[in-house]
């Protein structure tokens, strides 16, 4: 099953986590690195099936980002470039969960390609 998730950048992960919990009732789980997984229903976070996350703000992640589940980050990154998009970073392993790479689409919107390990 392919899904599209979201990522919200924040300057302060704890403050942002509290905001989304207090305002929208989202549940959250901090990972062993600077990232918080969220479940928008308020149910306990399933690490393998979270709705999205809260990440540190970076030079290219300035606003909300769609996370698009793909079979292969490398193959999809090649398609991004061929279709007029841009690669923003190299493919990176994210703990034991998978691989990610940030790209811009043909209109300049930032997306995150996500490839799960073992999928």
N, C-alpha and C positions, 0 to 999 in steps of 0.2 A: 504494500500500500504506500503510495507516495503522498506526502503531506507538505503543506506550506505552513511554516510556523513564523514567529516574530521574535525580534530582539529589540529591546529598548535600551539605549545607552544612558549611562548615569555617571555623574561626577562622584557620587557617594552611594555605594551599593546598599548599605544599611538604610540610609534615608529613603532611597527609592523603593526598596523592598517594603518598608513600613508604609510609604505612601500608597502603593498599589494594594497592600493588604487592607489598610484603613478605609480607603475610598471604594475599592471594588471587591474586597473580600477574597483576593487571590491568595492562595497558599504558596509557600516558597521553600526551596531547599538550596542552601549554599553548598557549592562544590568545593573540593580541596584546592581550588585555584580561584582566581577572581572572576566568578560567574555565579549567578543565581538562577536556578530553574524555577519556573512558575507554572501553576495550574489555575486557569482563569475560573474554574468552577468552585474553587475553594477546597476541593478534595485533596487528600495527601498527594504530593508530587510523585509521579512514576518517572524515574530517571530515563527510562526507555521511551516514554510517551508523553513528555511534558508539552504544554502548549507553546512555550517560548521561554525567553530568558531576559535577564537584566545583566548587561555587560558594562565594563568600564568604557567610557567615551574615548575614542581614539581619533587620530587625524582624519580618517575617512569614515568612521561611524559616528556621525554627528546627530543623526535623527533616527527614528525607527527604521528597522531593516527587516525585509522578508527573508526567512531562511527556507531555502528550497531543497528538499530531499532529492538527491540524484543517485544514480547507480555508480557513477565514477566522477569525482571532482575533476580529475585530469582531463577526461574526455569532454566533459561539459565546459571546462575552461577553454578548451580549443574551439568549441562551438561559439562561445561568447565572443572571442576575438574575431572569428570568421564572420560573425553577424554584426560586427561594428562596435562591440563592447570593449571593455578595458579590464585588465587584471590589476587588482590593487595590492595584492600580496601573494606570496607563495603558498602553496598548499601546506597546511599545518596539521599535525596530529593533535587532537584534543583529548588528553588523558587516554583512557581505555575505551572511549566512546565512539570515536570516529575521526574524520578529517574535515577541515573546513577551508574555504578560500573565499575572500571577498572580491567582488567584481562590480563593475558599473555596467548597466545595460546601455543600449544605444541612445537613450535619452538622458543619461547621467545619474540615474537612480542606483543607489548602492544595494546589492543583494549579497546574501551569503549562501554559497553552495555547501551542502552538507552530505557527507557520505558516511553512513553508519558502519562501524566495524561488525562483521559477521552478518551483514544483511545481504 
